[in-house]
């Protein structure tokens, strides 16, 4: 049985819970509680769990007794355990009212082909479940799930290295950090022969994050654990003063939430130079300030179009970014890949300078939006769509790239354009090019001239006919 088949079986269990009024997101959270116990047994990691609350104890019960024991288990693990177990179960509660539904979920999970799941990777199985949830429109999870292909492209362009501190200040289910960790493993020849201290650093310190939503934080913890990552994942708000300690990173990969701060939310950071109600602009400030000022620390960030052109504080933040960092690349993304239909997004790639002034001299734009197919559930974004961008991005001499989507703008030219970065889009072939249409005034004058010429010709014919008529008489 493949991972995809197992994911489908797990996802179809959601139908069992409809009568209990459980949402898709609640279902994935509920599965997390149960899957953790089963996966701990499958991976030999049950030592973290008290013997009285392990998987075999759960499967030995049924009916009302099972439901009562399950509630007791959740409370005990969340209050009396330590480490990842406590983090995952803290504040947990079940939404399943019908004991038969709970029993069906447990017995189905117990009967899956776990040998195949282990072979393909339990982490891949869990991520497949998270992706299934994100692709289900009714779940509302798409707001924090970035397409895997985009995450992987960003990780490949940023090239995380062993020994570097990587962070996602709005980590969702931890997908960016898992991709960064996987890149390091796949592209480091000596990764599995690292000395003990470096190996410990990679597992416990290299990949960290912060997530505001409690249930999503649980999913991130589980996802990290299944990918052998024990780095700190903070439950909190990066844009509150708690985020001030998040700094000194070599690499940031993230897709921060979109929106505007509303009344009643957490207190804003008091260390931002340009405080604003725009969350994306605040996240952008946090990100470039959180990088080491060593000329090598770098970031790739998904941001909506309004960050590129918003005036006032928006312009000040863009100028500050281009001063403190080398904003070398902007990827204009196609629409329909996530969020609400029609939302326009971009990826900003930048490197923190050693100084705070004049680090950006030119910005290269790649337009992956114009003249692109319509993306969505039936036509997902694929790696081949990024081939042209990756070739241009990694070119030794970017000026030699012959791709109409690839274009350079100087810092001076951007300043002359009001410091707007809403540029770099190519001609849209689906639209009428009004520059090629004739000038309406010139066209009218030409029509009048032609009409006058036709009238003169007509009058000459009329006069000729009159002359012939007179001669005939």
Secondary structure, DSSP 8 states (H G I E B T S, - for coil): --HHHHHHHHHHGGGGGGGGT--HHHHHHHHHHHHHHHHHHHTT-GGGS-GGGSHHHHHT--HHHHHHHHHHHHHHHHHH--HHHHHHHTT-------HHHHHHHHHHHHTS-HHHHHHH-HHHHHHHHHHHHHH-GGGTGGGT---HHHHHHHHHHH---TT--EEETT-TTSHHHHHHHHHHHHH-TTGGG--HHHHHHHHHTSEEEEESSHHHHHHHHHHHHHTT----EEES-TTSGGGGG---BSEEEE----SB--TTS----SS-SS--SBHHHHHHHHHHHHB-SSS--EEEEEEETHHHH--THHHHHHHHHHHHEEEEEEEE--SSSSSSTT--EEEEEEEE-SSSS---SEEEEEE-STT----SSSS---GGGGHHHHHHHH-SSGGG---TTEEEEEHHHHHHTTT---------TTS--GGGS--HHHHHHHHHHHHHHHHHHHHHHHHHHHHHHHHH-
